[in-house]
Amino acid sequence: MTASVNPASGPALVRANIPAAPRFDATLFVSATSLNLREAPSTGARVLTSLPRNTKVLAGERRGGWILVSANGQVGWVSGDYLSGTPAAPVLSVPAQSQPRQQVVQQPNARSCPSRRYCSQIGSCEEARWYLANCSWGHRLDGDGDGVPCENICR
C-alpha cells in the first residue's frame, strides 16, 4: 500500500510504502503441550514466546507449513502441525505400574485421540499408556506386544 503525505512545510509530496495489516481468517487452538511463537517461518527464527496447550490463536497467512498467528497480543509464526480446529482434550493421568490396573472407559474420538501415532510425537510414558488404552490405533505404540508402549520412553 502506498500513502501520500503533503508536508506542512511546503508543496512537496512524499510517498511511503506502508505494509498492509495481516488478515486473520480462522480461529485455531494449540494442540501441543507448548508451541514456540517465532519471529519468522523457520525453526531457526527467534522465539518470541511459548504458547501453552489450548491457547486460542487467530490464523492468517500460510507459508510452507507455517502459519502467521495472533495470540495474546503478539503476532508471529508457528508450525501448522501443532494447531487444531478444536481445543485439545485434557491430559489424563494414568496410574503408575505399581498401582493396580484400572480400566479407563472412554469412547475414542477425534478430540481425545489426536494424530500422534508415533512414539517420537509423544511427550511422556503416561501419555503413551493413555493412547494405548483409549485409541483405536494405540496398539501400534506397543511394537513387541508386551503391553508397554513406546519402550524408549517407558523403560
Residue, then its C-alpha position, 0 to 999 in steps of 0.5 A: m500500500t502506498a500513502s501520500v503525505n503533503p508536508a506542512s512545510g511546503p508543496a512537496l509530496v512524499r510517498a511511503n510504502i506502508p505494509a498492509a495489516p495481516r488478515f486473520d481468517a480462522t480461529l485455531f487452538v494449540s494442540a501441543t503441550s507448548l508451541n514456540l511463537r517465532e519471529a519468522p517461518s523457520t525453526g531457526a527464527r527467534v522465539l518470541t514466546s511459548l504458547p501453552r496447550n489450548t491457547k486460542v490463536l487467530a490464523g492468517e497467512r500460510r507459508g510452507g507449513w507455517i502459519l502467521v498467528s495472533a495470540n495474546g497480543q503478539v503476532g508471529w509464526v508457528s508450525g501448522d502441525y501443532l494447531s487444531g480446529t478444536p481445543a485439545a482434550p485434557v491430559l489424563s493421568v494414568p496410574a503408575q505400574s505399581q498401582p493396580r490396573q484400572q480400566v479407563v472407559q472412554q469412547p475414542n474420538a477425534r478430540s481425545c485421540p489426536s494424530r500422534r501415532y508415533c512414539s517420537q510425537i509423544g511427550s511422556c510414558e503416561e501419555a503413551r499408556w493413555y493412547l494405548a488404552n483409549c485409541s483405536w490405533g494405540h496398539r501400534l505404540d506397543g511394537d513387541g506386544d508386551g503391553v508397554p508402549c513406546e519402550n524408549i520412553c517407558r523403560 
